[in-house]
Amino acid sequence: MKFNPFLEKPKKLESIIMSWKDIAVKPYDKNEVSPYTRTRCILMNGTEYEAVWFSHNFQRHTGDNDLRRTLAMVRRSEQQQQKLISSLKPLDENLLETTIGYEQLAVDLTAYLAQNVKIKFVKDALDFALLEDFDHLYRYSNLLESDMGAKAEDYVGKYTEITPGRPTISHHRHPYDSVRQCITNAKADPFTKCAVSIITAAEQQTMNYYMNLGQFYKNQKGRNLYTEIGMVEEQHVTQYGSLIDPNATWFEMCLMHEYVECYLYYSMMCDESDKRIKGIWEMIVGQEIAHLHAAVENLRKYEKKDWQEVIPDGNFPELIKLQSNIEYVRKVLKNTVSNTAKREEYVDINTLDDNDNFFKYQNKVNKNPEGEAGHSVIVDHINQFGEDYRFETKPNPVKELESRTQDNFTLGRVKTK
């Protein structure tokens, strides 16, 4: 059924302010809730973080205090939503358990978007980073069993495989090679326009989580892993952020932000299996419609434009679904594991010149590859248990990654031809 939030009657902004009781809701039970309910909470937390910081930056680029007051009003509501969603996380879900949720979200959200976007260079970007987040899940899962004796397959519900992807050591590229071609909003299909904003916010949330909380991990081995993977997430945020059309005005960007939030909350509401949390998503859809209509009014007032000039068809595109993507990930892994980035392109590592930026950067950051954090975590697990930790439906589709007793730290990093 089609849904157009621009045609809905909005609530008054004053009426959607919540009390402390409204915000401090009961957390979910980590042992009972669906893994995808956990990942939906992570996704929407990141979406709210992006909304709040966009609004702060918008405020800092205008001197009109009437506009700044409207932005502040909407931003306060967004902050309340973010606090509500954060309160759903239970006290007994620790840093590393939450991290497993972050990486499951990264894998299954990226895979879903990659299978549905219409622009090839956007799909290529999603497929490329997919294999890296997939490998991060594997590294963190080995740390989880080594340090806590827990199996990550219980947290991901066996919906997502846990096996090596493109090795994390191979992810570190020169900053010039993280910048991509941008889409043009006037030419892009609605789903792809939403997708580039959604994945940017999701990866940004992961980057911030690792950047701010990684150093609170209980041992140096884990701290080092969060540092390393946090740096890769920065590359991903640069990549995905560069896909977004940079030519939109502040008011057009604001409208797009609010539209994407409406679209995401509506998608989460339709996809949610937990009745109580489904009700929370439904409530926030109503709040976001009010935010969207405030953005519409600002667009009209300050730029004399109607919403149709920014989003011609307000009907939501295909809704986002968080679901298992095992076969798709296996296909991408088998076909592109040796790829790296060279400026805007993705190329097989074996096609690079020996003096390419990739090798120069690798020689700076990985002078001692045997001591790299992601590799060390796997070696430590093998020494402790005799083999690495995996949850596979069948052997890894890449021959070089099949071994359970030896971690590969050259694939995608060292030329073999």
Buried (B, 14 or more C-beta within 10 A) or exposed (E): EEBEBBEBEBBEBEEBEBEEEEBEBEBBEBEEBBBBBBBBBBBBBBBBBBBBBBBEEBBEEBEEEEBBEBBBBBBBBBBBBBBBBBBBBBEEBBBBBBBBBBBBBBBBBBBBBBEBBEBEBBBBBBBBBBBBBBBBBBBBBBBBBBBEEBBBBBBBBBBBBBBBBBBBBBBBBBEEBBBBBBBEBEEBBBBBBBBBBBBBBBBBBBBBBBBEBBEEBEEEBBBBBBBBBBBBBBBBBBBBBBBBBEEBEBBBBBBBBBBBBBBBBBBBBBBBEBEEBBEBBBBBBBBBBBBBBBBBEBBEBBBEBEBEEBBEEBEBBEBBBBEBBBEBBBBBBEEBBBBBBBEEEBBBBEEBEEEBBBBEBBEEEBEEBEEBBBBBBBBBBBEEEEEBBBBBEEEBBBEBBBBBEEBBBBBBBBBEE
